[in-house]
Amino acid sequence: MTTLERLWLCEAIRLREEHAGPLEDGEANRRAVAAGGALGQRIQARAGFLAARDGQLEALQHWRQGARLALLALLVLALLSGAGLGFAALGDGQRPVNVFWALGSLLGLHLLTLLGWALGLAFAGDSGGALGRLWLWLSGKLARDAQVAQLAPALLLVLQRQRLGRWALGSLVHGLWLVALLGALLILLALLATRRYGFVWETTILGDELFVALTQGLGALPALLGFAVPAPETIRASGAAALAEPGARQAWSSWLLGVLLVYGLLPRLLLGAFCAVRWYAGRARLGLDLGLPGYQLLRERLLPSSERLGVLDPAPAPLAGGPAARLATDSDGALLVAVELDERRAWPPKLPAGVADAGVLDSREQRQHLLEQLSRFPPARLAIACDPRRSPDRGTLALLGELARSAASTRVWLLAPPPGEALDSERLGDWHAALEQLQLVHADSAPLRWLETGHD
């Protein structure tokens, strides 16, 4: 995952919590603290876990797929629109081509949108133009995921921090116009190569010299690249009727192509390259605004005072019996823990050497303590004992999933009922179905040999 995507998910999670309230993030915070690093890195680690858990990471992938499809659709539309401009400018060859009407057809909308982009950049700050907004809208529609609605605003907020939105959308807009004008240029070349066109200019109130000056002025820059400019006599003669001389036709054709290239394609190419350079240079400066209230609330949870100020007192002793201490020195350790057992049940069973007992988890504080220990010292094998006479409620299943993610390998031990008690088969089936949904292996007999050796 790129830095931009991590920051993007952080903003999406922050916006979600601002609108819907704080998320259940106990496990995410523990994992972020265990990963270490500065506050910004821990916020990114927390957001990555929450996004993967709640489906926003998958929604981001869907948005990216939608963005690619939207870009492809816009590129095809731009190419077809450019081809249409080329056909509209020259026509079918049955009538002479009015050179300045053709030039207006090819460059008029391009110059107006270019002026609009420049004004938006100067006064609005972040100008993506209508094409940029269309692309964002299409990306969300093609993603077909309800959660992408939170992603587009989050992306814009991330980019606006370094004023990168203007350069990202600017690259897109200029790239699409470049494709459109390139399509028009290719159609012009194809039509001029396969049909015979005559060129004229027409006016009622303007004089010949104005068109001479305008034609030569527009052709000055293309002439530096080798494009022909009609002679003054040719320009004047073209005001009465289309000239039949091949030289005049070729001069007007070359002038039209040169003007389209210099005043159409080259500005879009240069501006697109400029926006792309600013975009890639600015991405290195992207970061989180840690002064935002949503991130300030996470500071104490992800960067406790003991870490920021230094450890003032020795750490409390780990769990009774020392499983954490054992795991700290033996990364291949094995651990047995029970969840909400009846007090009348004898516990723990006799454990093999090398298997630690984490006791019975009955309270929230006990669960929190064990999860913090496991985040620092994950065991290689973890067995979780459960009483299948109890219903597999959502809280218990969430705890089982979190414990399982803290160990390399996990098994759930469904304890047999005490002598004289029958086990409800329907409830046992509920346990089996819930554990299969969590993708957890369950055992109906004590998995002590597996805890000791790693196999049955």
N, C-alpha and C positions, 0 to 999 in steps of 0.2 A: 504494500500500500504506500502511495506517495505521500509526501508531507502535505500537499494540498488536500488530499482526500482525508487525512487524519484531522486536519484543522476544520475541514468541511463538516465532518461528523461531529466534532466538538460543538460547532455552532448549531448544528441541527438538534443535538441533545439539549443544549442550553435553551434554545427557542421552545422546544417541546416542554421542558420543565417550567419555563415561564408561563406557558399557557395552560398546562394540565397539572402542575404541581410537581413536587419532587418524586423521582422514581425510586423504586426499591433497589438500592445500590450497595448493599452491604458487601456482597461478594466482589463487586466491581471495585469498591474502595480498597478492600483487602489486597486484591491482586495488584492494584496500582501502587499501593504502599510497598508491597513486597518487591515490585519491579524497580523501585528506587528512582533516582533522578530528581531534577528540578520540578517545581510545581507544574509548569507547562507540560512536561513529559508525562507526569502522573495524570493530569487531566486528559491527555490524549489516550493514555492506556485505559482509563476509566471509560471514556467515550467509545473506544473500540470494542470493549467487552459489552457494554450496554447495547451498542448498535448491532452487534452480532446476535445478542440474545433476543432483542425485540424486533429484529427484521429490517432495521434501517440500513445495515450493511448490504443486505440483499437488494433493498430498494435502490441503493446507490448504484449497484451493478446494473439494475434494470434501467435506471436513468441514463447511465452511460450508453447502454445499448440503444435506448430511444434517441439519445443525442446523435449517435452515429447514423441512425436511420433518418433523422430529421436533416442532418447535414447532407446526406446522400440525396434526399429528395430535393433539397434546395439547390444543390449543384446541378441536378438534372433540369430543374426548372430554370435556373440561370442560363444553362447552355441552350435550352430550347428558346428562351426569350431572346437571347443574343442572336440566334439564327433567325428568329422572326424579325428582329430589327434589320438584319442584313437584307432579307427579302423585301421588307417594306421600303428600304432606302432605294433599292435599284429597280424594283418592279420586274415585270416579265420581259422587258426589252422592246415592247411594241411602241412605247412612247419615249421621247427623250427624258433623261434624268435631270431634274432641277437640282443642281449641285448643293445649293444652300438648304433646300428642303431635305435633301438626303443627309446633309451634315447635321441638321437639327434633329432628324429622326435618330441618328446614331449617337449623338452626344448630348442632346438636350436634357433628357432625364438623368443621365449620368452626371452632368455638371450641376443640376439642381440638387441631387442627393449629396453630391460631394460638398456643396456649399452648406447644406443642412447639417452634415456631419461635422464640418469645421465650426459652425456656429454653436452646435450642441457641445462640442468639446471645449469651446472657449467660455461659454456661459453656463451650461448645465453641469459641467464637470465630468460626467460619465456618459458619453454618448455612444450608444450601440446602434442607434437608428432603428427604423421599423424592421429591417431584416434581422437584426440581433434579437429584438423582442419576439419576432416570429419564431426564430430558432429555439429560444427558451420555451416558448409556449408549446411548440411541436414536440420538443424533447420530453416534456412532462406528459403530453397526451399519448405519445408512442410508447412510453415506459409501461403503461397499464399497471400501475401499482399505486395504491391509495396513499402510501407514505411518502411518495416523491413530492407531494405538495409542500412538505416541510423542507425539502432539500434545495429547491431553487432560491428561496429567500436567504437560506443559510449560505449558499455559495456567493450570492451577491454581497452579503455582509462581509464575508472573508476577503473578497476581492476589493471592496471599497476601502478597507483599512489602508491599503497601499495604493489606492487609486488604480487598481489593475483592471477593473471592469471595462474602462474605456479602451484599454489596449487589447484585451481578449476579444471583446465584441468588435472592435475596430478591425482586427485581423480577419475576423469572419466576414464582415461587411465588404471590405476591400477585396478579399479573396473571391467572394461570390460575384462582385462586379467585374473582377478580372476575368473570370470564367465566361461571364455573359459577353463582354467585349471581345474576348478571344473567339467565341462562337460567331459573333458578327463579322470579325475579320476573316475568319476561314470561309464563311459563306460569301463574302464579297470577293475573295480570291477565286472561289469556285465559279461564281457567276460571271466575273470579268474574264475568266479564262475560257468559258464555254459559250458566251453570248456576246453580241456586238451592241454596245450601248453608245448613245450620243448624249452629250452633256450641254445643258443650257443654264443660264440664269435669267430671271425675269423680274421686271420692276415697272411701276407706273410713275412713281414720284422721285425715285433716286436716280442719280447720274451714273454714267459708265465709270467714271474715275473712282467713285466710291467702291465699286466692286473690284476694280483693278487693285486698289490699295488693300482692300480686305483680303483678297485672294493671296496677294504676295506677302502680306503680313502673317497670315496663318501658315503659309508655306515656308516661312523663313527657317523655323526650327527643323521641320522635316527635311528641308534641303541640306542641312548639315549632316544628316544621316544618309544622304544619297537619293532622296525622293525628288522627283521632277516637280517644277512649278511652271504652270502655263505662262507663256510670254504675254506681255500686255496686249499685243495685237490679237492673240488667240482668245484672250479673255473678252476683249471688246466684241470680236466677231461672234462669240458664243452667246451674246445677248440677243442676237436676232434669230438664230436658228442653230441647231446642232450641226457642228462641222463634220464633214465626211472624211477629212484627212485622218489617216491612222495615227500620225504624230500627235494631233490634237486629242484624239480619244485616249491615247496612252498617257499624255501629260495630265489630263484631268483625272484619269484612273489612279495614277501614281500619287497625285496631290491628295485625292480623297483617302487613299490608304495611309499615306504619311500623316495626315491630320488625325485620323482615327488612332493611329499608333501612338503619336506623340502626346495628344491631348486626352486620349482615352486610356489606353492600356498602361503607358508608362507611369502616369500619376498614381493609378491604383496599385501597380506593382511596387513602386517606391514607398507609398504610404502603408501598404500591407506589410512590407518588409520592416519598416520602421516600427509599426505597432507590434510585430512579432518579436523584434529585438527587445523592446521595452517590456513586453510581457515576460519573456524568459529571464531577463535581468531582474525584474521585480519579484519573481517567484521565490528567489533566494531570501528575500526580506520578509516573507510572510510569517506571521506569528499570531498568537492569541493576545487579545486585549485583557490582561489579567486584572485590570481595574474594574471590569464589569461586575455588577452585583452577583450575578449567577456564579462567576468564578471565585469571587471573594468568599462566598458561602462554603466553597469546597476547600478552602485553604486549610482550615483546622482539621478537616477529616482526612485530607490527603497529605498534609505536611504538618504533623502534630508539633506542638510546642516543644516537646522533648527533643525532636530532631532539629528544630530551628535554633533552640537555645542551648542545646547540649544536654546530656543525660545527667540529672541532678542526683538521682538515687539509683542504687542497683536495681536491676530488673527483678520482678517477683519470680518466685520459683515456678517452674512449669507444672504441668498437670501432675497430680499425685501419682507416684509410681514412676515418674520420669520418662514417659514415652518421648517427649520432645527432646530431652537430653540424649536419649538413645539415638533418635533419628538424626540429631545434629552431628553425631560421630559416625553413624552408620547409615549411609544413603540407601542401603538395601534393606532397611528395616521393614517390619510388618506390624500392623496395628489392628486391634479388635476394639470396636466401640458398639454400644447398644443404645437404642433410641426408645425412651418412654416404656420401660419394662415395669411389670407388676412388682411391687416391693416384696411379695411373697416368693418370687422366683429367686432361686439361688444363683448368684452371679458374682464374679465371672467363673467360667469353667476353668479347669486346670489347663494352663497354656503351655505349649512347648517352649523350649529355650529360644530366645530371639524374637518372641512375639510379645509386644507390649499391650497393656490394657489401658484404654482411655476412659474406662468407667461407663456410666449410664448418663445420657444427656436428657435432662428433664426440664431445664430452664433455659431461657434465652441467653443468660449470661454464660452458662456452660457451653452452649453451642458457639457463641461468639468467641470464647476463649480457645476452644479446640480449632475452630476454623482459622484463627490467627496463627496458632501454632503450625497447622498444616500448610499455610501459605508460605511459611519460612522453611519448614522441614517436611516436605511431602514424602510420604512413605512409598515404598515400591509396591506393597500389597496392603489392601485395606478391606477388612470384613466388617459389615454393618449388620448387627443383629436387630431384628424387628419382630414384634409380636403380631402375627397375622390375625389375631382375634380383634384387633383394632381396625377400624376402617382406614384405608390409605388416603387420608385427606390431603388437600393441596399443600399445606404447610410442611407436612412430613415428606412428601415427594420432592418438594423444592429443596429441603435439607439433604435428602439422599443424593439429588443431582449435584448439589454444591460439594458435598463430601467426596463424591466420586470424581469430580473434576480436580480434586486436590491430591489425588493419588495416581500412580502409574497404572495400577490395575485394581479393580474393585469387585467384590461379590457381596450380595445381600443374603443374609442368613435368615430365613423364615423359620422361627423357632416352633418346635412341636408344642402342643398344648400340654398342660400338666396332666398327670394320670387321672382318669375319670372324667375328663372334659373332652367334648367333641369339637372339632373344628368345622366351622361353617364353610361348605364347599363353594358357595357363591361368593363369599367374601374372599376366600383364597383365590378364586378366579379373578376377582377384581385386582388383587395384589399382582398376580401374574401379568395381567394385561397392562397395569400401570408400569411395572418394571420393564416390560418389553417396549413400551412406548419411550421410556427413558434410556433404552438400550443398555440395561444393567443385567448382568448375569445373576441369577438367584440360585440358592442352594437350600434344600430341605433338611440337610444334615450338616453337622458342624464342619466347616471348611478349615479345620485346624491343620491338617496335613498340607493343604495348599498354602496356608499362611506361613508354615515353617519352611517348606521346600520350594514353593512356587509352582508345584504341579500336584496332581491327585494321585 
